[in-house]
Amino acid sequence: MVQFHEHIITELLEDSNGGLVVLSSGLCLPKLISSLLLLHHPSQGSLLLLSSSPSQKQLILYHLDANPNPNPNLPSEITADLPAHHRHSLYTSGSVFFITSRILIVDLLTSRVPTSGIAGLIILNAHSLSETCTEAFIVRIIRSLNPAAYVRAFSDKPHAMVSGFAKAERIMKCLFLRRLHLWPRFQVHVSQELESCPPVVVDIRVPMTAHMQGIQKAIVEVMDACLKEMRKTNKVDVDDLTVENGLFKSFDEIVRRQLDPIWHTLGKKTKQLVSDLKTLRKLLDYLVRYDAVSYLKYLDSLRASENIRSVWIFAESSYKIFEYAKKRVYHFVRLDGGKLGGQNKSVTNKKRKLNNLNNNKNEANGDSVPAGTNGGVVLEEVLEESPKWKMLREVLEEIEEEREKQASSREDASAEGDEDDSGIVLVACKDEHSCMQLEDFIKSGPQKVMREEWEKYLLSKVELQGLQTRKKNKAKEPKGFGILNGEVPSTSGLNTEPSSISKLEHDALMAAASVISLAKKDTAVCDNSQPHIGSGGRGKGRGKGRNIKITGKAQVSGHKVNGNSEQGRNDKSEVFGSENDSQGKEIDPVGSGDFNENKDKGASVDKGVLQKHCQETDAPSFSNAKQLPLVHFYALESEKSNILDVLKPSVVIVYHPDMTFVREIEIYKTENPSKKLKVYFLFYEDSTEVQKFEASIRRENGAFESLIRQKSLMMIPVDQDVRGLGLNSSIEPQAITSQNSITRKAGGRKEVEKEIQVIVDMREFMSSLPNVLHQKGMRIIPVTLEVGDYILSPLICIERKSIQDLFGSFASGRLYHQVETMVRYYRIPVLLIEFSQDKSFSFQSASEIGDDVTPNSIISKLSLLVLHFPRLRIVWSRSLHATAEIFASLKANQDEPDEAKAIRVGVPSEEGIVENDVRAENYNTSAVELLRRLPGVTDSNYRAIMDGCKSLAELALLPVEKLAELMGGHKAARTLREFLDAKYPTLL
């Protein structure tokens, strides 16, 4: 264990009440928790761990198991599958348990948990807590029943602890904690220990290619333009709207938190800007993370899926993003532009291709290209590899050379370095896709990896083109957005016909993709065509084209390709592409007469000439490749912070820099001071990758500085107890009234207070409303209800819907069934529509409410619901606390609900009809519906009629006086009597 972990545990043990610990990200919080659990003894009582994620559970168990003095009683998990009596026995066993807050709160409210046997609670991810969360509910109940139990909360996300007003102080108050422990990376004990034996660090700055720099600059310009548009709204704090903040996911939360209360008043453009900033952040991240083909495919998917109202796509610099991304993969050269004129070996071949292309073009676009002008284009592959790939290869070769030198120098002497000769090199990447691609790169080389990506990219175009063709055969009328059809004029300002250029480029891509797909289907024919290699100008032309492609990337030119909407719909951000075989094969149209020759030669070139070119161009790296060390890849998103302890690498290459992982390396080196460790950082020079890494450190330091200031100003009551949150707030007004009326009520005798009860469905404990109701002094009875969510009295049943749930229930039709059952079994059915406190108290702005009833309007659906169920009452609540006040008002002068009766409502009986029961079988629903449709029968009197007569036959025989008594008036009784006695008209 590192020394500062011991300091943290010592500080926690000093206060029997517990405390809130906030430490820097990456300082091994699971290891700290496991060390704390080892100190627990069963005689102290049971210890419960709340709010732990699955990865945190695994890491805590791993560190407990790896401890030299392991605890024989490892923590187990309490799940809802265990019966109630089994859970009760576990609570009294004195062991350590992982448990979800939902299970624990239900067991606490049903008195299944012996709170006197609970030693304490350990709550992880404290930054996600709030005053109304279930964890605060649990702590309040346990504190009230067992004040000696401690609560220890932990968080390793300091920036999340400062995301709201005095968030740390509010969390401490709701957990009844008095001490805040802050452990930043710059804390004296932490910094001294981690810097006592640092690893050897090599910082490598890799220059980005010109196209990558162009894309990055264009994205930043577009992002800045979007932020300027956002500032014009005057609805967001301008200080937060910076490009640096926009690099982090939390930026979306910052903006939404400010805009949520007024979201319904915002225009469509402002809402779109929020979405666009998220998209641009992804584009910046993916630029340095993925290869050129995957990035292009992601851009194609964006072009197809982004709404036509998207702001960023129409920004001034956005076209550069698409233009440069395309040039990293391929470019087009017009045959009439003279750029390929010097390559005489394939002139005749080009003419043949040109004629075919011109025929296709003229069929599609008419006379868009003047007669006598060769308007075709030639596709040339670029397939720009990631600059980091080459650097990674050089680093691995350097590592192997150093090890060979060390091995030769130690032949005679000591085994001093045996420990660090594990031979393991760990490469840390952002995600699994990057890991797999780098593994392929090390095994096969960059050319093969990029070729596979490019080939799959083109094959996906063929598949999507086929889908589009089938759709066109079904319906020739366009039903989608025509602007996404690949023929929209380019925004780059080119003067030559943009739509015809786009069509030609699309045809060239589709021709290349079709040839590849057919060549893959007939590999046998390809193998038999080996003699055609290099026999004519075509084969040499292809080889020449690829050679130019590899060595002359800087001289790329071409026009913008407008992506196809059908290609983008099935694309994902993490995609596998693939590469085409050759220049010549790409231009060959599928229907040409030389198709078999082209297919044969293309396949043989792929196996012969092109493989040779790869060996020639990359000979220093791969044909005479040096032996590389054993490499393991680790995806940072998997959050397995024990990877260093498991593998014990001697070299770590941080391919995608991450602050959390850097701290984990420091901890690992501190725990293993004798281990020689070398760390390589691969950064793109002058990139947002460097800026984001440095900004993450500044942001965390700033968060801790803010927490330190908050700690010095906190107002935490020393004698804070459960009553501090106003559990008995409903009693206080009555106490004041009784004091003022001492002379009126026999010396101020206090009335016996009635306990307010609310029956709550088990599923409702996913929300915070039961917590707020308990906070208001109500007794919560958790049961499984078939009808309704909350039962306030024998007459009142409430179905609670949040806004999101309301829309979903209308869409699925579930709400109609729920209201129907409430109306059937309860006299006062209520639909509670609850809004979030930090959002607007409105479905939509007034300007969006139409005059007509439309099937998609939520207002129209609610109107139809009320018309269909006239007895349904709709209650609108501004927030959770407003709902609690409404419940208290509704329960005034009402009887308390019967738990046993509420459980039986709506449950089919197996033993038949039971007298005075409320189950569904006791109601002849058809007869009730007929009764309610009779003249004079209203919602206010039909239940009295049902109580006064047993059937419709008996009702038909009742005299007018009896009917008037049941129906509440002679007028309604005469109306019904006249209807029942009216003669049926006959035809003469």
N, C-alpha and C positions, 0 to 999 in steps of 0.2 A: 504494500500500500504506500502511496505517495504521502509525504508528510502533511501537506495541506489538507488532505482528506481526514487525517487524524485531528487536525485543528478544528475542522468543521464539526466532526462528531463530538469532540469535547465541548464545543460551544452549545451544541444541541442538548447534550446530557445535562448541562448546567441548569437549564430551565425545564422544570417538570411539566410546564404547560405546553411546551413545544416551540415551534418557530417556523418562519418562512425563509427558505434558502434559495437565493438566486445566484447562479454561477455561470461563468462564460460557457458558450457552446463548445463542445468537444473535450471538456475536462472530466470525462468518464463518469457521468452521473450514475449509470447502472452499477458501476463498481463501488461507488460510494454507498448506494442503497444496500448492496449485498453485504458490505462491511458492517452496516448498521444492523442488518437482520441477524448477523452472527452474534451480536450482543444480546439478542432477545432470548429469554429463558421462559419455558412453559409455565413456571410458577407465577410469572407476572400476569398471565392471562393471554387471550388471543390477540394477535396483531393482524390488522386488515389493511391490504394495499388496494387503493382505489385509483381509477383513471389511468391505468397503465396501458400503453399500446402493446400489440402482440410482439413487436421487435424488442421493446423494453423488457417484457416478461422473459423472452428467450435469453437476453443478455444477462439479466439478474440471475437466472438459474445457472447459466454457464459460469459466471464468476463465483457463485456459491459452490458449484461442483468442482471448480478448479482450485479452490482455496486449499492450502496445505493442511488446515485443520477444519475439514468440512463439517457442516452441521448435519447430523443424521436425519433431522426432520426438515427436508426441503419444502418450500412453500408449495401448496397444492391450490387448485382452483375450485371455487364454489360456483356451480352453475345452476340454472333453473331446472335442469333435468333431475337433480337430486330431490327426493321427497322432503317434506317440511321437517319431519322428525329427525331425518339424517342431518339436515343442515343445522338443526338445534344442537345435536350432539357434537358437530364440528365446532360450533361457536364456543362450546364449553371445554374444548380439548386443550386450549392454550397454545396452539400452533400458529403458523403464519399462513395466511390465505390471500390469494388474489380473488377479488370479487367485483362485480359490476355494481354501480351505484343504484341501478334500478332494482336489483334483487335485494340489496341490503336495506333500502328504504321501505320496501314492502314488508320485509321481515321485521323491521323495527316497529312499524305501525301495527302489525299483527302480534307484537310481543313474542316473537319467536327468538329474538336475540336477547340473551341475558347480559344486559349492558354492564352489570357489575363485574362480569368476567372479561370485559374488553380492556386490554392494556392500553391500546391507542390505535391511531390511524396514521398511515403514511399515504399522502396524496401526491401523485406525480402530475406533471403538466399543469402546475398551478396557474400558469398564465391564461389558461382557457376557462378559469372559474369566474363566476359573477355572483352578485347577491342573491339571485333567484335560481341558481343552479341546484341540482339534486345533491351535490356534495355538501353545499352549505346547509341544506335541509338535514342531512345525516348528522353533520357536526352539531347542529343546534339540539337535535334530540339526544344525542349521546352526552353532550355537555350538561343538559338539564337532568339526565338520569344518573350520570357518572362523572362528576366534576373532576375526578382525579385522572381521567384518561387524557393522554397527551395527543396532540395533533401536530404532525411534521409534514410540511408541504415543500415541494421542490419544483424548481423550474430552471431549465438551461436555455431559455429564450428571453434574454433581457430586453430585446427591442419590443417584444410583445407585452412586456410588463409596463411599458410606458405608452401604450397605444391609445389610452383614453385618459380622462381627467382623474388624477390621483388613483390609478388603478391598483397599485400595490397596496395603498392604504385601505381601499375598499375591500380587497381580497382578505387582508389581515383582519378586518373587522368582522366579515362574514364567517371567518374560521375561528374567531375569538382568540387571535394570536396577538402577542405584544412585542415580539422581537423579530427584526428583519436582519438576516445575515447576507451580506453582499460579498461575493468572491469573484471579482473580475480577473482577467488575465494579468492586469498591471498591479494587482495586489502584491504586497511585499513578499509574503510567504510563497505565493504562487510563482512570481517572476524569478525569485532567487533560486527556487528549486528547479524550475524548468530550464533555467539558463546556466545551471551549474555544470552540466555535461551535455552541451548541445550536439546534435548530429552534424556531420559535414554536409554543407548545403551548396549546391551548384545551381545558380539561377541562369537559365538559358532563355534569351529573348529571340524568338523566331520571327523574322520579317514576314508580313503578309504579302500575298501577291497583289499586283496592281488592281485586279478586278475585285478582290476581297476588300481592299481599302476603299474602292469606289462604292461598293455595296454598303459598307459600314457608314461611310460619309453620307450617302443618300438616306439611309434609314434614320440616322441622327438628325438630318435636316428635316425629314418628314415628321419625326417625333417632335422636334422643336416647333414645327408649324402647327401640329395638333395641339401642343400645349399652349401656344399663343392663342389659338381659337378658344381653348378652354378658359383662358384668363379673361377673354372678352365677356364671358357669361356673368362675371362678378358674383359667382355663387360658390367659389372654392377658394380656400386660403392660398394666396399666390406663393407664399414661402415654400409650400410643399410641391409646387409644380415645377420641378427641375428635371432635366434629363437624367441626372445621377440618381435621383429617387425613382425614376421610371425604369431603372434597370432591375428593380426588385419586385417580387410578387406582392409584397406588402403594399406597394404603391396602389394597386387596385383596391385594397381594403381601405386605404386612407381616403381615396377619392370617393368611393361608395359610401363610406361612413359620413362624409360631409354632404353628399348629395341625396342620401336616402330620404331624409325628412321632406325634401322638396322634389323628389323624383317625379311625381305626377305633374309638376308644373314645368318640367324641362321640355324643351323641344326635341324633335327627333335627331337633330344634328348633334346636340350635346350628348345625348345618350349614345349615339354612334361613336362619338369621340372617345368615350370611356372604353368601349369595345376595341376601337382601333389602337389605342395605346397598349392594350394587352397583346394584340396581334404583333405590333412592332417590337415589343420586348421579346417575344418569342423569335422573331426574325433575327434579332441581334444575337440571341443565345445560340440559335441553330447554325448561324454563319460560322462560328468558331468550333462548333461541336460536330457537325456532320460533313460528309463529303459533298463535292459539287453536284453530283447527280441527284442525291437525296434532297439537297437544298432546292434544286430546280423543280423537282417533283412536288415538294411542299408548296413552292410558289405557284405552280400550276393549279394545285388544289385550292389555294387561296383565291386565285383569279376566278375560278369557277364557283366557289362557295360564298365569297364575300358579297354582301348585299349591294345592289346598285347604288344605294344611298351611302355607301362607305366613303368616308372623307379621305382617308389616307391614299387610296388608289388614285384619286384625282389630284393629289398634291403635285407640286411642280417637279419635285425630284423623284417621284415614285417610279417613273418609267426607267430610271437608271438602275433601280434594283433588279427589275426583270431583264433589262438589257445586259447588264454585267453577269448576272447569274446564268443567262443563256450562253454568253461568250466563254464562261468557264467550262462548258460542256461541249459545245459545238458552235460553228458559225457557218453562215452561208455566203457564197461568192457568186455574183451574177456572171453568167457566161459572157454577156456582152460588155462587161466592165473591164475586160482586159487583164484582170488580176491573175488569171490562170493561163494567159496566152503563151507563156514561155515553156509550158510543159507539153511538148509536142508528142510525147509518147502515147497520150490517150486522147488526142484530138478527135479522131474518128469515132471513138467510143462516146465522147461527150456529145458529138453531133447526133448520134443515134438516140442518146438519152434525151437530148434537147427536143428532138422532134416529138418524141412521145409525150414529154412534159408540155410542149406547146399545144398538142392536140387536147390533152386533158384540160389545160388552162382555158383554151378557147371554148370548149364545151361548157365549162363552168362559168366563165366570166365574159363571154362574148368577145368583143374586139377591144378589151381593155388595154392590150399592148399593141402598139401600131404595127402594121404589116412590115415585114422585113427586119423587125427588131427581135433579137433573140432574148426573150424575157425569162428564160429558165434560170434556175439557181442550182449551185452545186453545194452539197453539204459536206463540210470537213469536220472531222472529230477533233476536239481539243482535249477533253477528259483531264482537266487540271487536277492533279493530286494535291492533297492537303500538305502544306509545307511542314507541318509537324511530323508527318510520316517519315520523311527522310531524316529529320533530326532524331526521331525516336530510334531509327535503325542505327544511326551513328553512335548514339548514347549506348545502345546495347553492345555494339562492337567494342566501344571503348571499355565498357565494364568487363567484357570477356578478356580483352588484352591485359587489363590490370590484374585480373585473376591469374592469368598465365604467368605474368611476371612475378607475382607474389608466390605462386607455386614453385617456380624455379629457384627463387631466392631462399625458400624454406626447405629445400631438399635436404640440406645437411642438419639444419638447426632445429630450433624449438617448435613446439606446437602452439605458439603464442596466438596465432590467428585461427585456430581450428574452429572456434565458436562461430566466427563470422564467415566461414566457408560453407555455409548451408547451400550456397549456389542459387538461392531463391531471389528473384527480382519481382517486385510487386509493382504493377502499373495500375494507377487509380484513374478511372474514367467516370464520366458523369452518369452514364446509363448502360444497360445491357447491350444495346445495339452498337454503341461505340466499342465496347469490349470485344464483341464478336468480330466486328470489322477489323479492328487492330490485330486480332489473332490471325485472321485470314491474310492480312497484309504481311505479317511476319513470316507466315508459312509460304505464301505464294508470290509476294511482291506486289507493288502498287498497280502495275499495268493489268494484271489478271483481275484484281479486285475491282478496279474501275471498269474493266470490260464487262464483267458480270453485272455490275450495277447498271451500266448503260444498256446492256442487252435486255434486262428485265424491264427497264424503263420503256424501251421501245415496244416490247411485247405487251405491256399493259396498254399502250396506245392502240394496238391491234384489237385487243379484247374489247376495249371501250368503244372503238369505232364500230365493231360488230354489233354492240348493244344499240348504238345510235342508229345504225342501218335498220335494225329490226323495229325500232320505234318509228322511224320514218315510214316504213312499210305499213305500219298500223294506222298512223294518222299523219297525213302530210301537212296539216295545219300546225304551225309552231305553237306550242303551248307554254314554253318557258320564256326566259329572258333572251331576246335576240342579241343583246349586247355581249352575251357570253358565248356566242356561237363561233368565235374565232375569226370573225370578219369585221370587227369594229376598227375604225381608223386609229392608227397609232398615235399616242400622245407625245411621241418624241419629236414631232414637227418635221418628219421627212416629207419631201415634196413629191416623191414618186408614189404612184398609186398604192396606198397602204393596204387596201383590201386585197388587191391582186397579189401583192408580195406575200401577205399572210397566207393566201390560198396556195401559192407556189411552195412556200416553206412547209406548209402542212402536208402537201402532196409528197414532197421529198421525204419528210419524216415517216409518213405512212408507207411509202414505197420501201424504205429501208426496213421498217418494222415488219412489213408483210413478208419480205424475203427471208428475214431471220426466222420468223415463225414457221414458214414452210420448210426452211432448211433444217430446222430442229426436228420436224416430223419425218424427214426422210434422210436420216444420217447414213443409211447404207449407200444411197446414191452418191452422197458426198464423199464417202470413203473410196468409191470406185473411180472417182474423177481425178485422182492424183496427177496423172500425166499432164493435165492442163496447166499446172503451176508454171507461171512465168513464160508460157509459150508464146504469148502475144503481148501487144501493148497494154491490154487491160490489166493483166496480172501485175506488170511492172508499174503501171499507173497507180494501182492500189497501194503497192508497197511504197512508192514514192510519196503518195498522199499521206500515209501514216507516218513516214519518216518526217515529213514537213510538220505534221501535226505535233510530233513529240518535241522537235527541236526548235520550232518557230512559233511558240505560243504568243510572243509579244506582237506578232503581225496579224492578229485576228481581226477580221472585219465581218460585217454582216448587218442585216436588218432585224428589227424586233419581230419576234414570233409571238403572235397572239395565241395564247393557250386555248385549248379546246375544253369546252365545259364538260363534255362527256369524260374527258380524261381525269378531271379533277375530283369528280364526285366520290370516287372510291379511294382516293389517295389519303395517306396519313402522314403525319410529320416524321415518323420514324419508318422509312421505307427502304426497301431493297430495290435498287435499279439494276441495270445491266447494260452492257455496251455492245455496239454493233461491230461487225467484223471489219468492214472496209469502206473506203469512200465510194468506189465504183458500185458496189452492191447496193448502197443506200439509194442511189439515184435511179436504179433500174425500176421501172414501173412493173407492177405485178403482172399486167396483162401483155407484156411485150413478147415478141416472138423468140427472143433469146433467153427466155426465163430459165430453161433447164441449164443452159450453158452458164448463166450467171450464178445459179444456185450451186452448181457443181464447183465452179471456180472459187466462189466465195467461201464455201466450206473448206476447200483445200487450202486456200490462202490462210484461213484462220489457223489451220494446223501446221502450216509450213512457213510461208514468208513472214507472216505477222509475228509468229513466235520467234523467228530469227531476229526480227527488228527489235523485239523486246530485249533479247539477249545482247544485241549490239549496244543499244542505248543505255541499258542499265547493267552493263557487264561488271563494273566495279562493285555493284551492290549485290547482284544475285547470281550471276554465272560463276564468279569466283568468290561467292559469299563466304565470309568467315563464320565459324561456329558461334552461335549465340547462346547466352546462358538460359537457364530454365526460367520461364516467365509465367507469372500468375496475374490474372486480370481481376480487378475488383470494381464493381459498380457502386459509386457513392450513394446512389438513390436507394440501394438495398438497406442502408443504415445498419450494417453489421460492424459495429465499432470494435468487435473482438477479432477482426481479421488479422491484425498485427500480432496479437498474442497467439493465434492459431498457427500462422505460417512462419512467424519469426524471420522475416526477410532481412537480408543484409543490405539491400539497395531498394529504395522506393522511388519510383518515377511518378510524379504528380502530373498526369497528362492534362487534366482539367483542374486547375487550382481551386481549392475549397478550404475556407477558414476552419471549419470544424475538423476536417481530416488533418490539417496541419497541427492542430492542438493534440489530436490523438497520437500523431507521430512524436510530439514532444513528451507526452505522458509515457509512451512506450520506451523511449530512450532513457527517460529518468528512472523508470523501473528496471531497466537493464543497462546500467552504466558501463559494464564491461563489454557490451555488445558494440561492435563497430558498425555504424549505420551511416549510409550516404544517401542523401535525398537530392533528386533532380527536380527542378521546377521548369515546366515548359510553358512559357507565356508567348502569346502573340504580341509583338512589339507595337506600341501605340494603338492598342486595341481596347475595346470596351471590356474585354476579359480582364485586363490589368486594372482598369478603372473600377470594375465591379468588385474585384477581390479587395482592393485597397479601401473602397467605400464601405464594404461589409465590416472591416475592422474599425473604421472611423464611426460607423453607425453603432456598433456594439459599445465602443468606448463612450460615445455620447449618451447611450441609454444608461450605462452605469453611472455616469456623472449626474444625469437627471435623477436617478434613484437615490444617489447619495444626498442630493439636495432635498428630495422628498423625505428621506429618513430624518434629516435634521429638523424638519418642520411638521412631522406627523403628530396628530392629536389622537393617541390611542388611550382610552380610559384604563387606568391601572386595575380598577375593580370591575372590569367588564364581565358581565355574566349573561345568561340566556335572556334575561329580561331587558337587556340593553337594546335589543332589536325590536322591542315593542310587541312581544308575544301577547301581552295582556292589554294591548292598546284599546281593545273593545271595552275593557273594564274601567279605564281611567275616566271617561266622561261621566259614567254612572256614579263614580266615587265623588266627583265634584258636585253632581246634582244632589246626592244624599247629604253632603255637608251643607248645602244651601237650604235644605228642607228639613233640618233637624227638628224644628218646632211643628212641622206638619205631619211627621210620621212617627209618632210615639217615641220621641227621643232619638230619632235617627236610626231606627233599627234597619239593618241592611237586609234587603230581600235575598232569598236564596237564588243564586244565579243558575240559569238553565244552560247546560252544555250544548253548544251548537254543533251539530253533526252534519257531515256531507259524505255521501257514499260516492266513491270514485272508482271508475273502471281501471283495472290493472294497466291497460295500455296507455292511459293518460299520464303515467309517471315518466314517460319520455319527455313531457313538457314540464315547465316550471310552475304551472298554476297550482298544483297541490302544495308546493312549498309556500307560495304566497298566501294561500288559504290558511295553512297551519300557522303562518306568521301572524295572521289576523286573529288567532285564538280559536279557530274552528278545529274540531276533531275530525280527522280524516280516516275513513273506513275503506280500505282497499279490498275490492271484490272483483269478480269477473262478471260483467254485465252483458246481457244479450241486447238490451234496448237502452240506448242513451250512453252518455259519458259521465254525467253527474246527476245524482238524484238528491234534490234539496228537500223534498217533502213527499208524502204519498201522492200528491197531485202534480208536482212540478218535476219534469224530466228535461234535461238540457243536453243537446248535442253540440259540442264545441268544435269550431272549425277555424283554423288559421287561414290566412289568405291563400297560401299555396295549396293547402288541403282542400279549400272550398272549390278552387278551380278544378283540381283533380277529381273531386267527388262529383261535380257536375259532368265532367267529361266521361267518367266511367258509369254514371247512372246510380252510383252507390247512395248518393244523398237522398234520392227519391224513396228508395226502400227504407232508409233510416227514418225519414220523417213519417212515412206511412206506418211503421211499427210504433213510433212514439204517439201518433194520433190515435192509434187503436187502443193502447194500454193506459195512456195518461190523459188526465183532463186538461192539463196546461202544458202542451209540448212547446219547447223553446229551442230555436236555433241561435246559438251564440256565435257571432262573427267577430273574431278577436284580431286586432291589428297589433303590429309590433310597435313598441314605444318609441323606437328611434327611426320609424318610418312614417310616411304621410298617412293621415287618417282619411284616406280616400282611395277608391278603386282606380279612378282615372280623373283627369282634369275635366272641368265642365265643358270645354270645347269638344271633347271626344265623345260626349254622350249624345247619341242620335235621337231623333224624334220617333223613328219607327222601331217595331219589335224585330230584332234580327236574331237568328239562331246562335250567333257567335258572341253576342253581347252578354256579359255577366249580369247586367241590370235586367235585361229581358228574361233571363233564366230565373232570376229571383222573383220577378213579377209573376211569371207563370207558376212558380212553386207556391206562392202565397194564394194565387187564385185557385189552385187545385186543392190546397189544404187550408181552408179559411180559418181554422182554429190555431194554426201555427203562429207563434209569436217570434219575431226576429229581434234580437238584442245586439246592438253595436257597441263594441267595447274598444276604448282607445288603447288600453294596455293591460298587462296582467293585474296590476294593482286596481285599475278601474273595474276589472271583472270581479275581483274579490269584494269590492264595495257593492257591486250590483247583486252578487250572491247574498250578501248580508241583508240588503233591502228586500230581495225576493223572499227570504226566509222569515221576515218579520210576520208575526201572528200566524205562522204555519206550524203544523205538527212536525215532529222529527221523523225522518224516513225509517222504514222498517227494513233492516238488512236482509232478513230471510225472505221477505216478500219481494224485494228488489232483485234478488238473485234468481227467483223463479220466473220472473216476467219474461215471456217470450221463449221459454224453454219448453219444448214438447214433452208432454207427460207420457209415461209408459204404462202407468197403472190405471189409466182412464180418467174420467172427469172427476175432479174433487170439488166438493161443495165450497163455495166462497173462495175459490182459488182464482188467480189472475192469469192462468196460462192460456195459451192461444186456443185450446180446444173448447174452452168455456164460452167462446163467442161465435155465434153464427154470423159471420161477417157479411154474408149476402143479405140476410134479413135486416141487419143494422143499416146497411147502405140503402135498402128499399125504404126502411122507416124514415131515414133522414131526407128522402126525396118526396115524402108525402106532404100535401099542402098543410100549412100551419105548424109543421115540425121544424124547429130551428136548432141551432147549435146549443142554445141555452136550455132547451127543454127536452131534448131527445133522451138524455140519460135518465131524467125523472120518469119518462114514459116506460123505458126499459125496466126501471125498478118497480113500476106499478103493475105491469102485466108481463106474463111469461112468454107470450108468443104474439105474432101478428093476428092470429085467429081470435085470441082473447081481446086484442085491441079493437077488432072490428065489432065486437059485441058490447063494448063499454058504452054506457049512456053519456049524454052530453055533460051532465053535472060532474061525473067522475073524470071525464076528459078535461073539463075546465080546471079541475083541481090539479091534475097532473101537468097540464100544459101552461098553467099560469095565467089563464084568461078565457072568457067565454067566446071572444071573437075567434081565437085560434081553434078552440074546440068546435064551434059551429062550422068553421071552414073544413076541418077534417071530417066532421060527421056528414056534411053535405056531399063531400067527395065520395065517402064510403057508401052512402045511400043512393047516389045518383044512378039512374037506370042506364043500361047500355043501349045505345041507339041501334035500331034495327032498320034494315032496308025493306021497303014495301015492294 
